[in-house]
């Protein structure tokens, strides 16, 4: 039955992992504002109001407004609305003059603590109705709120803060999955197999004692410290990598006590502390009553489940659409549970079960492997099936195109994860479907031969004693010679069987010992996908950023419309995060002359994050050139759709993809 289920689970897991790589984003993204983005006003507003996709952490969400000369014009009173946690407001200085104004905002998601920055512009028209513009090459508002978006969380590069986040997140997930996997093994494998097979009770108790003595408390200590590290990592993102500011009491305590993320972060620490108390008691109190021995494993299992819930509630699943948040949380928790069933169980086998078996004689090792491991198989198969179903919903961002598997850091991490999961499924299929059945068959042959030899030896001893009392000398030797030769042949067969049993036992043990390495690799990939969740920006964007950091380089390209009737040249200046000037030149391919009697609009879409599509209407100069000002609200992969409207009301479109650095 186990092998049939595995045959079904393996292709299902791979197919669903490939077809559904992830789900919606988990950042507080700007949805709308008043004044609206790129709006032109006749009268200066008194305030700016912004609405976001998630509830905001009021302690660290803020905004500023600057003019074209990069001077602040707000009253430094940005705050999250008390009546709507998704709204942030700030007031402006009275009687602002005509000009261009840039709103720069920073959000701290109350759900998962992720930091995001962005900007938009609005304009106050001149008295004569003309629309003011920014000075060529100017970029007011750059880094007004720090350079947190410059970390690898948004660039796909493992810089210092991002690498620190990766280590802490991986340690938390690895520790939680291993600890939960251990509790599942103790409650559903060791205990149940010992009750059904009394000969395994002593070995199983030694396995459990090994975990209590060497792994339980150290794992929880690492979990406790790594969880603190996760909070420091959030503070590093908030402060733009400033460690001194990140570990300051104001920032650290503020993150730990505000927002949903802070509440469930505290819940993690409380659960871990309670588990540490139990682990310390079990380490110091070896002599325990029967009731205590029965209750403690269940209590640890409950605490492990609570820890997974706390991790889920402070993760990406808690920040999806409110209509599906309950389902997302349940699915994410099941995904962590499945990883514990499968990967956590494999780590427990390698670190606790196999080391206890190693000193035993080969027949005892083989007997335990073929007796105890079948109790783990249903858990592992359940983990594979649950992961294959919940995997599509456990990641933070979806890939908008198959090309992003290779063009983005997130996509590459996902590809490696898929490959490692494939390797895990293959090795699991080999040891469940091939190695273990062969070991079981060989053990049965060995047991049969050994039992037969033992029976012959026992009968031989009894018969020799009887014959020695009834017969003398040569007659006795003649009658016992034949049984002696049969015994030698059977003993030789037993040694041959034991040699074969040794090879098969060592082979299965080696596979089980190295299999968790693939599981740890999967968790590292999950950590990489987590720290790169801010954007799917490719590493090439980081290299371009470094090359253009001192002087922005405009982006220019020429492409035909889809119907081939126009040739379009697009220029984006300075092509960086923030406000840009878009210029389009059009040529009629039939005449080879500039097209002037047309209208041109641009539609900008961020490919790395679901932020909707913005419109930029371009103004003509009568010479075939059209220009306008718009925002590329964050660095990364953008698609610009160019739409041309001719007098006969027909539409002609071209599409351009570009990478925007900082």
Secondary structure, DSSP 8 states (H G I E B T S, - for coil): -HHHHHHHHHHHHHHHHHH-------S--EEEEES-TT-EESS--SEEEEEESS-B-TTT-EEEEEETTS-B-B-S--EE-SS-TTEEEEEB-SS--SEEEEEEEEEEBTTT--EEEEEEEEEE--TTS------TT--TTTTTT-SGGGSHHHHS---HHHHHHHHHHHHHHHHHHHHHHHHHHIIIIIHHHHHH-GGGHHHHHHHHHHHHHHTHHHHHHHHHHHHHHHHHHHHHHHHTS-HHHHTSHHHHHHHHHSHHHHHHHHHHHHHHHHHHHHHHHHHH--S--HHHHHHHHHHHHHHHHHHHHHHHHTSGGGGS-TTTHHHHHHHHHHHHHHHIIIIIHHHHIIIIIHHHHHTS-HHHHHHHHHHHHHHHHHHHHHHHHHHHHHGGGSSS---SSTTHHHHSHHHHHHHHHHHHHHHHHHHHHHIIIIIHHHHHHHHHHHHHHHHHHHHHHHHHHHHHHHHHHH--HHHHHHHHHHHHHHHHHHHHHHHHHHHHHHHHHHHHHHHHHHHHHHHHHHHHHHHHHHHTTT----HHHHHHHHHHSSS---EEEEEE-TTSSEEEEEEEES-BSEEEEEEEEEEETTT-SB--SEEEEEEEEESSS---EEEEE-EE-SSSEEEEEEEE-SSEEEEEEEEEEETTS-EEEEEEEEEEB-
